[in-house]
Amino acid sequence: MDNVKIVAVLLNFKRPFNLPTIIESIRLQTVPVKIMLWHNGVEDQIDGVDWVLRSNRNIGCLVRWYITTLVDADYFFTLDDDLAFSNPKLIENCIKVSRDNNDASIIGKSGRRIGSGLKKYSKGISPVVTDTNQNVYVDIVKGRFMFVPSRLLELPPLFFKEYKGRGDDIWISLLTGVKKNNHILKKEISDGFRELPALNVGLANKGKEHYIKRDIIVSEVIAKGQVKWFKRSLIDISYRIFWNLYSLVFGVSDHRESISDEVVVIINNGIFDRKSWDLMGKYLSDKRNEGIKTVEFRFPNATGAKLGDWVIESDSFFEITEKRLREILFSLTGAKKMHFVSKYEGEKNLWSSIKRSNLLKNRLGTR
């Protein structure tokens, strides 16, 4: 398995004490793994990670799929921050299972086959993996651990899609499946984990509401005709209408809140001198008075004090065009309109804008 590029994409929210155990379990794998961490905290010291992106705002799990666009790899995997590997050959086993299946499936720890009717998720089946020698096939791999061939991530229209839901594992699973029960669970993989303290953090601890939200997400993806193997009917569209009404009446929604309808996106890569950055602060203050929030992405050579309402700090440089990075950030905000500084001339910042509707048809694209 020489020269196989594997990247772990980790998220951390309110469980930083679990990270050393998780990182150690990854480093003990029999194949080398690069570790990328989206860390929802700005003060904690994180050791043993190849690349840390720190955020002062928790925007949910969707961000991990955008992170995959920033680096080349043959395989990516997600691992929740209350779960660690107990088997040092687990990732090696995942590679083997994936290759045996032509890298056409997501490999997971647990999953679900969707059911019929209104409650396609909650009335579905979560199979128990008991047979060592056989694969178990599911429609949805649960997000606690997802081992994904990078080629599959070219399939979903992740970029600038009208998706604001929290069930990223459902969305990724259904949109990468070319047939029913496309994805794989296997006992030698499912048994290779140990649980860490969860502290009642996360959507899975919300009881009945959690399942309703996941029913809503499945219904939305199917109603939009985005599941290749599912023959959508008018009744499936009516289910989505029902869930829309249900959400309005009972206040239950699968949607995350946007930061604001309009955002200013600033890429702070050291090009601003002190005077221009102070001037930038004035511009942003004026925008804030108009109800427009600021997103600031800071590279290691960032200039001056933090100015953003939402600040993301990278501890490493990486190759990406400024335009593409702006668009990633814009998509993650959920905003309808983005303003950005196109260039700086003398004492004048020149602003440009773009509407979300102009970007909705863009696909994830190659890295």
RAJO-V710065 format. One record per backbone hydrogen bond with DSSP energy under -0.5 kcal/mol. CO is the residue of the C=O (numbers start at 1). NH is the residue of the N-H. E is the energy in kcal/mol with one decimal. If there is no record, write none. Layout:
co=CO nh=NH e=E
co=CO nh=NH e=E
This chain:
co=1 nh=4 e=-1.2
co=3 nh=5 e=-0.5
co=4 nh=6 e=-0.7
co=5 nh=74 e=-2.4
co=5 nh=75 e=-2.0
co=6 nh=34 e=-2.6
co=7 nh=77 e=-1.9
co=8 nh=10 e=-0.7
co=8 nh=36 e=-3.2
co=9 nh=79 e=-0.7
co=10 nh=38 e=-3.0
co=12 nh=40 e=-2.0
co=15 nh=18 e=-1.8
co=16 nh=19 e=-1.0
co=18 nh=22 e=-2.1
co=19 nh=23 e=-3.2
co=20 nh=24 e=-2.2
co=21 nh=25 e=-2.0
co=22 nh=26 e=-1.5
co=23 nh=27 e=-2.5
co=24 nh=28 e=-1.4
co=26 nh=29 e=-1.6
co=34 nh=8 e=-3.4
co=34 nh=36 e=-0.5
co=35 nh=50 e=-1.1
co=35 nh=51 e=-1.5
co=36 nh=10 e=-3.1
co=37 nh=39 e=-0.8
co=37 nh=53 e=-3.1
co=38 nh=12 e=-1.9
co=38 nh=40 e=-0.7
co=39 nh=41 e=-2.1
co=39 nh=55 e=-2.7
co=44 nh=46 e=-0.5
co=45 nh=47 e=-0.6
co=51 nh=37 e=-2.6
co=52 nh=54 e=-0.5
co=52 nh=315 e=-2.0
co=53 nh=39 e=-3.1
co=54 nh=313 e=-2.6
co=57 nh=59 e=-0.6
co=60 nh=63 e=-0.6
co=61 nh=64 e=-1.6
co=62 nh=65 e=-1.5
co=62 nh=66 e=-0.8
co=63 nh=66 e=-0.5
co=63 nh=67 e=-2.0
co=64 nh=68 e=-0.9
co=66 nh=69 e=-1.6
co=67 nh=70 e=-2.2
co=68 nh=71 e=-0.8
co=74 nh=150 e=-2.5
co=75 nh=7 e=-2.2
co=76 nh=148 e=-3.4
co=77 nh=9 e=-2.9
co=78 nh=146 e=-1.0
co=79 nh=11 e=-0.5
co=80 nh=83 e=-1.3
co=82 nh=196 e=-2.6
co=84 nh=194 e=-2.6
co=86 nh=88 e=-0.6
co=87 nh=90 e=-1.8
co=88 nh=30 e=-2.3
co=89 nh=93 e=-2.6
co=90 nh=94 e=-2.2
co=91 nh=95 e=-2.3
co=92 nh=96 e=-1.9
co=93 nh=97 e=-2.7
co=94 nh=98 e=-2.8
co=95 nh=99 e=-2.8
co=96 nh=100 e=-2.3
co=97 nh=101 e=-0.8
co=98 nh=101 e=-0.8
co=98 nh=103 e=-3.0
co=99 nh=102 e=-1.8
co=101 nh=104 e=-1.5
co=106 nh=184 e=-2.5
co=107 nh=147 e=-3.0
co=108 nh=186 e=-0.7
co=110 nh=142 e=-2.2
co=112 nh=114 e=-0.6
co=112 nh=139 e=-1.3
co=112 nh=140 e=-2.5
co=113 nh=125 e=-2.1
co=118 nh=120 e=-1.1
co=119 nh=123 e=-2.0
co=120 nh=115 e=-3.3
co=121 nh=124 e=-1.8
co=125 nh=113 e=-3.1
co=125 nh=127 e=-0.8
co=127 nh=129 e=-0.5
co=128 nh=130 e=-0.8
co=130 nh=132 e=-0.6
co=131 nh=134 e=-0.9
co=131 nh=187 e=-0.6
co=136 nh=185 e=-2.9
co=138 nh=183 e=-2.4
co=140 nh=112 e=-2.5
co=140 nh=142 e=-0.6
co=142 nh=145 e=-1.2
co=144 nh=80 e=-2.4
co=145 nh=109 e=-0.9
co=146 nh=78 e=-2.0
co=146 nh=148 e=-0.6
co=147 nh=107 e=-2.5
co=148 nh=76 e=-2.5
co=149 nh=152 e=-1.6
co=149 nh=153 e=-0.6
co=150 nh=153 e=-1.0
co=151 nh=154 e=-1.2
co=152 nh=155 e=-1.8
co=152 nh=156 e=-0.6
co=156 nh=158 e=-2.1
co=156 nh=364 e=-0.6
co=158 nh=161 e=-1.1
co=161 nh=163 e=-2.6
co=164 nh=256 e=-3.0
co=166 nh=168 e=-2.2
co=167 nh=171 e=-2.1
co=168 nh=172 e=-2.8
co=169 nh=173 e=-2.1
co=170 nh=174 e=-2.7
co=171 nh=175 e=-2.2
co=172 nh=176 e=-1.2
co=173 nh=177 e=-0.9
co=176 nh=178 e=-0.5
co=179 nh=182 e=-0.6
co=183 nh=138 e=-2.3
co=184 nh=108 e=-2.3
co=185 nh=136 e=-2.8
co=186 nh=189 e=-1.3
co=186 nh=190 e=-3.0
co=187 nh=191 e=-2.4
co=189 nh=192 e=-1.9
co=192 nh=86 e=-2.3
co=192 nh=87 e=-1.3
co=194 nh=84 e=-2.2
co=198 nh=201 e=-1.5
co=202 nh=205 e=-1.3
co=203 nh=206 e=-1.7
co=206 nh=209 e=-1.0
co=207 nh=210 e=-0.9
co=207 nh=211 e=-1.1
co=208 nh=212 e=-2.1
co=209 nh=213 e=-2.5
co=210 nh=214 e=-1.6
co=211 nh=215 e=-2.3
co=212 nh=216 e=-2.4
co=213 nh=217 e=-2.0
co=214 nh=218 e=-2.3
co=215 nh=219 e=-2.3
co=216 nh=220 e=-2.2
co=217 nh=221 e=-2.4
co=218 nh=222 e=-2.3
co=219 nh=223 e=-2.6
co=220 nh=224 e=-1.7
co=221 nh=226 e=-1.9
co=222 nh=225 e=-1.9
co=226 nh=228 e=-0.7
co=227 nh=230 e=-1.2
co=229 nh=231 e=-0.6
co=230 nh=232 e=-1.1
co=233 nh=236 e=-0.5
co=233 nh=237 e=-1.3
co=234 nh=238 e=-2.2
co=235 nh=239 e=-1.9
co=236 nh=240 e=-1.4
co=237 nh=241 e=-1.8
co=238 nh=242 e=-2.4
co=239 nh=243 e=-2.4
co=240 nh=244 e=-2.1
co=241 nh=245 e=-2.2
co=242 nh=246 e=-2.8
co=243 nh=247 e=-2.5
co=244 nh=248 e=-1.7
co=245 nh=249 e=-2.4
co=246 nh=250 e=-2.9
co=247 nh=251 e=-1.5
co=251 nh=253 e=-0.6
co=254 nh=166 e=-1.1
co=261 nh=336 e=-2.4
co=261 nh=337 e=-1.7
co=262 nh=293 e=-1.4
co=263 nh=265 e=-0.5
co=263 nh=339 e=-3.1
co=264 nh=266 e=-0.5
co=264 nh=295 e=-3.4
co=265 nh=341 e=-0.6
co=266 nh=268 e=-0.8
co=266 nh=297 e=-2.7
co=267 nh=269 e=-1.1
co=268 nh=299 e=-2.3
co=273 nh=277 e=-2.5
co=274 nh=278 e=-2.3
co=275 nh=279 e=-2.1
co=276 nh=280 e=-2.2
co=277 nh=281 e=-2.0
co=278 nh=282 e=-1.3
co=279 nh=283 e=-2.0
co=280 nh=284 e=-2.7
co=281 nh=285 e=-2.1
co=282 nh=286 e=-2.2
co=283 nh=287 e=-2.3
co=284 nh=288 e=-2.6
co=285 nh=289 e=-1.8
co=286 nh=290 e=-0.7
co=287 nh=290 e=-0.9
co=287 nh=292 e=-2.3
co=288 nh=291 e=-1.9
co=291 nh=293 e=-0.5
co=293 nh=264 e=-2.5
co=294 nh=296 e=-0.5
co=294 nh=309 e=-1.5
co=294 nh=310 e=-2.3
co=295 nh=266 e=-2.9
co=295 nh=297 e=-0.5
co=296 nh=298 e=-0.6
co=296 nh=312 e=-2.6
co=297 nh=268 e=-3.2
co=297 nh=299 e=-0.6
co=298 nh=314 e=-2.9
co=299 nh=302 e=-2.0
co=310 nh=296 e=-2.8
co=311 nh=56 e=-1.6
co=312 nh=298 e=-3.2
co=313 nh=54 e=-2.9
co=318 nh=320 e=-0.7
co=321 nh=325 e=-2.2
co=322 nh=326 e=-2.5
co=323 nh=327 e=-2.1
co=324 nh=328 e=-2.1
co=325 nh=329 e=-2.3
co=326 nh=330 e=-2.7
co=327 nh=331 e=-2.3
co=328 nh=332 e=-2.0
co=329 nh=333 e=-1.5
co=330 nh=334 e=-0.8
co=330 nh=335 e=-0.7
co=331 nh=334 e=-0.7
co=333 nh=259 e=-1.9
co=336 nh=356 e=-3.2
co=337 nh=263 e=-2.2
co=338 nh=354 e=-2.2
co=339 nh=265 e=-2.8
co=340 nh=342 e=-0.7
co=340 nh=352 e=-2.6
co=343 nh=350 e=-1.9
co=345 nh=348 e=-2.6
co=348 nh=345 e=-2.3
co=349 nh=351 e=-0.7
co=350 nh=342 e=-2.3
co=350 nh=343 e=-0.8
co=352 nh=340 e=-2.6
co=354 nh=338 e=-2.7
co=355 nh=358 e=-1.4
co=356 nh=359 e=-2.2
co=356 nh=360 e=-0.8
co=359 nh=362 e=-1.7
